[in-house]
């Protein structure tokens, strides 16, 4: 399949992505976390703090504090068991699902991403580590100082000597390909983005400064970490510092073109033993091909982006100005513990205009530094929120686009669209008749394709994931739930919003609203 066709089918014709006889082999499923064997272990404390309300860091974190950061970002946080009842009342069958969960959502709770860190703390050897989620510990992959190597892999833009840590977010392709086949590629970018979003939220609360790098020399970074890029590849690099110097961005130093192949020769090849439980790993040629096509081989491939991402005001003539609301303050730790994805737990209720105003404003208020432009400012992601609203105080039922610049809703169509949205679901896992807000993150169909080729799609999915995580945390702080969905017909939602004619599309659907407590057993995994 040609790659442009593959990306088109990911959003508009998903049936063509799966073989007609596709059935996941549940008995041979991989573990949701990567295990290494025979490496030096650095244990981390499981005694994580119960609050994360924000502080200013004045010194490098201790190993104990950094362990708290990792646990809140991607650690195993709880064990849950949910009962499912099937059949009739006379012949009902009960089945149970047991899962280890984390604070971030993931498609099918498969968690295809892994975390690696290049760490420079006093309590541990300087070097590159894997975060062993299963045992909440660090495993030393490669010892030594790699500031210069990493700086050149990032285009010589940042002073990494001031960074106590650089975080690497990878994707292990098989971890969700075994269930979703080629559709897993869409999930992998979103899952990586949600993980990035959570890392930014936790870093902000702990007083760390962060910058997300989407442009780097893939092969040299993968080589440093000892990854086989046929199986796993880095999607994002996040330097962390306590100093404001991380905000000082140097222009790309392109007078010397840096090659990933040449850079990789500076460090020896790593060969570590890993385990994933699957006895039979199927091939995934399309994922390998698009990953290869997305890689940046030299720093001359790095670009600066200048885009106008303002909402097209021609979308709707009727403007509903949303009320001014104060910035909400909440304890991130308690919100993380409370947040989950309701499905049939949603219950219809009146939603105040103030809540809607706060939800939309706070979702877009969290800006972050990234490497897509040549300034210290925050480049807009080109993403907007659209949605169908029902039973919202002061807002007539209908389809709307959120205008960030005016903090207002622009009405596209009048009416109750709950049935329409329910019929758009490919797999009806949520009763949308019980949901007052059905939101969609909308972006360009060919995001950054001219500038970065197929890598532009991957970046868009990650940025959508970052926005999604912010939306879910804010909804929870407002005592509402959100459930991310990809099993919907984006052609129908695009037609409703009128964005298909503007070369935009719905990337993910998020029903948001009040919900009743779920019936499940769950237990915390921290002491």
Secondary structure, DSSP 8 states (H G I E B T S, - for coil): --HHHHHHHHHH-GGGGS-TT----GGG---SS-EEES--EEE--S---S--------S---HHHHHHHHHHHHS--EEEEEEEEEE-STTEEEEEEEEEE-SS--GGG---EEEEEEE--TTS-SEEEEEETTTTEEEEEEES--HHHHHHHTTS-S-GGGEEEEEEEEEETHHHHHHHGGGHHHHHHHHHHHHHHHHHHHHHHTT-EEEEE--S-HHHHHHHHT--TTTEEEEEEEEEESSGGGG------TTS--BHHHHHTTS-----EEE---S-----HHHHHHHHHT---BGGG-----------GGG-S-EEE----------HHHHHHH----STTB----B-HHHHHHHHHHHHH---EESSSSSSS----S-EEEEEE-SBTTB-SEEEEEETTTTEEEEEEES--HHHHHHHBSS--S-GGG-SEEEEEEEETTTTHHHHTTHHHHHHHHHHHHHHHHHHHHHHHTT-EEEEE--B-HHHHHHHHT-GGGTEEEEEEEEEE-B-----EEEE---
